[in-house]
Amino acid sequence: MKTLQEFVALFAEQLDDTDANEITASTEFHNLDDWTSLTGLSVIAMIYEEFEVALKGDDVTTSITVEDLYNKVISKL
């Protein structure tokens, strides 16, 4: 199982114009200038590839921070 820090790094890789060092577990990702619905789909695909967990769009939209999203993934393992 990947740690929260590994998840944050994988999440940051999905953002094209945001410096990965700016992304932390407490980042409210919906507020990022780089966040779009396409980025959300990329994150869902990354989660499926890395964790074999199929998230729904609601799982992403109801998460506030990167850690919230990580916790949803872990709860579905």
Backbone as ProteinMPNN parsed JSONL, in Angstrom:
{"seq_chain_A": "MKTLQEFVALFAEQLDDTDANEITASTEFHNLDDWTSLTGLSVIAMIYEEFEVALKGDDVTTSITVEDLYNKVISKL", "coords_chain_A": {"N_chain_A": [[0.838, -1.176, 0.0], [0.477, 2.218, -0.758], [1.91, 5.101, 0.778], [0.644, 8.115, 2.353], [2.309, 10.237, 1.598], [3.432, 9.25, -0.775], [1.119, 9.1, -2.297], [0.45, 11.817, -2.462], [2.579, 12.729, -4.042], [2.095, 11.328, -6.436], [-0.393, 12.415, -7.056], [0.341, 15.088, -7.475], [1.787, 14.834, -9.822], [-0.17, 14.77, -11.738], [-0.883, 17.322, -12.265], [-0.302, 19.876, -14.485], [0.656, 22.571, -14.538], [1.305, 23.317, -11.975], [3.649, 23.586, -9.424], [5.106, 20.738, -8.098], [6.071, 20.78, -5.502], [4.398, 22.473, -4.2], [2.18, 21.071, -3.538], [0.578, 19.471, -0.947], [-0.531, 17.234, 1.671], [-2.605, 18.629, 2.839], [-3.499, 20.35, 0.899], [-6.045, 22.123, -0.684], [-7.367, 21.013, -3.291], [-9.296, 21.698, -5.249], [-9.184, 24.412, -5.388], [-6.944, 25.063, -6.801], [-5.345, 26.731, -9.504], [-4.718, 25.186, -11.658], [-6.513, 23.106, -11.605], [-8.907, 21.203, -13.241], [-11.797, 19.698, -14.8], [-10.806, 17.76, -16.459], [-8.347, 17.233, -15.275], [-9.292, 16.077, -12.968], [-10.323, 13.69, -14.019], [-7.934, 12.547, -14.826], [-6.733, 12.126, -12.357], [-8.513, 10.252, -11.263], [-8.03, 8.13, -13.04], [-5.305, 7.658, -12.49], [-5.499, 6.788, -9.842], [-6.935, 4.426, -10.18], [-5.091, 2.966, -11.673], [-2.828, 2.832, -9.942], [-3.838, 1.94, -7.473], [-5.884, 0.22, -7.976], [-8.521, 0.909, -7.517], [-11.726, 1.967, -8.147], [-12.871, 5.051, -8.427], [-15.624, 7.34, -8.204], [-16.9, 10.273, -9.834], [-18.154, 11.829, -7.878], [-16.751, 11.1, -5.595], [-14.414, 12.486, -5.889], [-15.302, 15.153, -6.147], [-16.478, 15.612, -3.678], [-14.392, 15.508, -1.955], [-12.135, 17.503, -0.122], [-9.446, 18.092, 0.52], [-6.214, 16.812, -0.546], [-5.519, 14.756, 1.157], [-8.059, 13.957, 2.07], [-9.036, 12.747, -0.241], [-7.195, 10.658, -0.52], [-7.837, 9.198, 1.802], [-10.396, 8.301, 1.089], [-9.734, 6.58, -0.976], [-8.191, 4.648, 0.391], [-10.148, 3.643, 2.079], [-11.604, 2.108, 0.349], [-10.095, -0.02, -0.344]], "CA_chain_A": [[0.0, 0.0, 0.0], [1.228, 3.466, -0.837], [1.727, 6.023, 1.892], [0.05, 9.41, 2.021], [3.313, 11.034, 0.889], [3.516, 8.719, -2.137], [-0.114, 9.515, -2.961], [0.577, 13.26, -2.75], [3.502, 12.857, -5.176], [1.369, 10.86, -7.626], [-1.417, 13.423, -7.324], [1.017, 16.274, -8.015], [2.192, 14.535, -11.197], [-1.319, 14.962, -12.627], [-1.058, 18.766, -12.469], [0.693, 20.323, -15.454], [1.213, 23.905, -14.328], [1.513, 23.578, -10.556], [4.878, 23.004, -8.907], [4.813, 19.597, -7.226], [6.423, 21.133, -4.13], [3.282, 23.235, -3.621], [1.108, 20.145, -3.197], [0.754, 18.754, 0.316], [-1.732, 16.493, 2.057], [-3.666, 19.569, 3.215], [-3.852, 21.203, -0.23], [-7.428, 22.105, -1.151], [-7.029, 20.924, -4.713], [-10.285, 22.356, -6.118], [-8.839, 25.831, -5.461], [-5.745, 25.255, -7.618], [-5.6, 27.279, -10.839], [-4.482, 24.099, -12.603], [-7.524, 22.063, -11.448], [-10.01, 21.193, -14.195], [-12.477, 18.4, -14.821], [-9.885, 16.831, -17.112], [-7.385, 16.843, -14.24], [-10.021, 15.152, -12.111], [-10.337, 12.393, -14.693], [-6.561, 12.023, -14.76], [-6.533, 11.649, -10.983], [-9.286, 9.011, -11.144], [-7.299, 7.102, -13.794], [-4.091, 7.352, -11.726], [-5.903, 6.013, -8.659], [-7.272, 3.081, -10.631], [-3.847, 2.31, -12.088], [-1.915, 2.625, -8.818], [-4.483, 1.322, -6.311], [-6.954, -0.662, -8.451], [-9.752, 1.385, -6.888], [-12.518, 2.757, -9.088], [-13.589, 6.155, -7.797], [-16.632, 8.047, -8.994], [-16.707, 11.716, -9.831], [-18.592, 12.35, -6.579], [-15.686, 10.893, -4.618], [-13.45, 13.582, -6.071], [-15.915, 16.462, -5.891], [-16.783, 15.784, -2.257], [-13.134, 15.596, -1.202], [-11.644, 18.88, -0.042], [-7.983, 18.083, 0.463], [-5.586, 15.625, -1.119], [-5.623, 13.707, 2.168], [-9.437, 13.457, 2.026], [-9.131, 11.841, -1.378], [-6.4, 9.483, -0.135], [-8.618, 8.429, 2.774], [-11.458, 7.617, 0.354], [-9.103, 5.467, -1.695], [-7.814, 3.634, 1.38], [-11.368, 3.021, 2.608], [-12.152, 1.214, -0.667], [-9.168, -1.143, -0.595]], "C_chain_A": [[0.889, 1.246, 0.0], [0.899, 4.357, 0.36], [1.048, 7.298, 1.403], [1.038, 10.246, 1.214], [3.462, 10.561, -0.554], [2.287, 9.123, -2.94], [-0.043, 10.987, -3.355], [1.471, 13.46, -3.967], [2.822, 12.421, -6.477], [0.294, 11.855, -8.042], [-0.783, 14.633, -8.009], [1.451, 16.059, -9.463], [1.062, 14.77, -12.197], [-1.543, 16.428, -12.97], [0.061, 19.289, -13.357], [1.399, 21.611, -15.058], [1.45, 24.266, -12.866], [2.781, 22.865, -10.107], [4.533, 21.911, -7.903], [5.118, 19.897, -5.766], [5.325, 21.927, -3.429], [2.153, 22.327, -3.136], [1.474, 19.391, -1.921], [-0.543, 17.996, 0.605], [-2.893, 17.44, 2.353], [-4.059, 20.534, 2.088], [-5.318, 21.014, -0.597], [-7.386, 22.176, -2.675], [-8.04, 21.574, -5.646], [-9.968, 23.84, -6.299], [-7.605, 26.106, -6.309], [-6.13, 25.795, -8.994], [-5.538, 26.19, -11.902], [-5.58, 23.032, -12.561], [-8.651, 22.246, -12.454], [-10.702, 19.833, -14.11], [-11.602, 17.35, -15.491], [-8.815, 16.343, -16.134], [-8.036, 15.843, -13.295], [-10.086, 13.759, -12.718], [-8.961, 11.745, -14.675], [-6.264, 11.449, -13.383], [-7.281, 10.336, -10.771], [-8.563, 7.867, -11.858], [-6.028, 6.686, -13.053], [-4.422, 6.473, -10.529], [-6.25, 4.582, -9.065], [-6.007, 2.295, -10.99], [-2.968, 1.933, -10.898], [-2.521, 1.814, -7.675], [-5.528, 0.277, -6.683], [-8.269, -0.38, -7.723], [-10.463, 2.27, -7.914], [-13.314, 3.806, -8.316], [-14.62, 6.715, -8.758], [-16.317, 9.532, -8.924], [-17.094, 12.341, -8.506], [-17.528, 12.182, -5.5], [-14.664, 12.021, -4.688], [-14.081, 14.916, -5.7], [-16.237, 16.684, -4.418], [-15.538, 15.796, -1.375], [-12.65, 17.041, -1.234], [-10.133, 18.919, -0.233], [-7.482, 16.81, -0.217], [-5.679, 14.467, -0.125], [-7.037, 13.132, 2.235], [-9.594, 12.418, 0.915], [-8.365, 10.545, -1.092], [-7.196, 8.595, 0.821], [-9.783, 7.687, 2.1], [-10.905, 6.418, -0.394], [-8.806, 4.33, -0.736], [-9.058, 2.916, 1.908], [-11.972, 2.024, 1.629], [-11.234, 0.051, -0.995], [-9.676, -2.411, 0.037]], "O_chain_A": [[1.915, 1.299, 0.678], [-0.219, 4.364, 0.875], [0.9, 7.524, 0.202], [0.646, 10.898, 0.246], [3.605, 11.382, -1.461], [2.393, 9.45, -4.122], [-0.435, 11.355, -4.462], [1.156, 14.275, -4.835], [2.966, 13.084, -7.504], [0.094, 12.108, -9.23], [-1.307, 15.139, -9.001], [1.477, 17.008, -10.246], [1.322, 14.951, -13.386], [-2.317, 16.739, -13.876], [1.238, 19.16, -13.02], [2.613, 21.729, -15.224], [1.764, 25.416, -12.56], [2.963, 21.678, -10.379], [3.762, 22.134, -6.971], [4.486, 19.326, -4.877], [5.322, 22.038, -2.203], [1.269, 22.772, -2.404], [2.529, 18.763, -1.828], [-1.522, 18.112, -0.133], [-4.05, 17.081, 2.135], [-4.867, 21.437, 2.304], [-5.778, 19.89, -0.797], [-7.371, 23.258, -3.264], [-7.67, 21.97, -6.752], [-10.432, 24.459, -7.256], [-7.252, 27.266, -6.519], [-7.124, 25.366, -9.579], [-6.224, 26.265, -12.921], [-5.583, 22.134, -13.403], [-9.274, 23.306, -12.517], [-10.229, 18.931, -13.42], [-11.654, 16.175, -15.127], [-8.426, 15.176, -16.165], [-7.403, 14.875, -12.873], [-9.924, 12.762, -12.014], [-8.844, 10.529, -14.525], [-5.619, 10.408, -13.261], [-6.745, 9.408, -10.165], [-8.495, 6.755, -11.333], [-5.706, 5.499, -12.991], [-3.7, 5.52, -10.238], [-5.893, 3.634, -8.366], [-5.875, 1.118, -10.654], [-2.422, 0.831, -10.855], [-1.81, 1.083, -6.986], [-6.005, -0.465, -5.825], [-9.017, -1.29, -7.367], [-9.874, 3.196, -8.472], [-14.295, 3.493, -7.642], [-14.496, 6.575, -9.975], [-15.563, 9.983, -8.062], [-16.443, 13.28, -8.049], [-17.411, 13.013, -4.6], [-14.122, 12.45, -3.669], [-13.458, 15.725, -5.011], [-16.265, 17.825, -3.957], [-15.628, 16.065, -0.177], [-12.75, 17.716, -2.259], [-9.614, 19.686, -1.045], [-8.237, 15.861, -0.429], [-5.895, 13.323, -0.524], [-7.195, 11.928, 2.438], [-10.199, 11.362, 1.105], [-8.852, 9.457, -1.398], [-7.22, 7.375, 0.661], [-10.118, 6.571, 2.498], [-11.536, 5.362, -0.439], [-9.132, 3.177, -1.016], [-9.019, 1.71, 2.156], [-12.771, 1.178, 2.03], [-11.565, -0.778, -1.842], [-9.032, -3.455, -0.069]]}, "name": "protein", "num_of_chains": 1, "seq": "MKTLQEFVALFAEQLDDTDANEITASTEFHNLDDWTSLTGLSVIAMIYEEFEVALKGDDVTTSITVEDLYNKVISKL"}
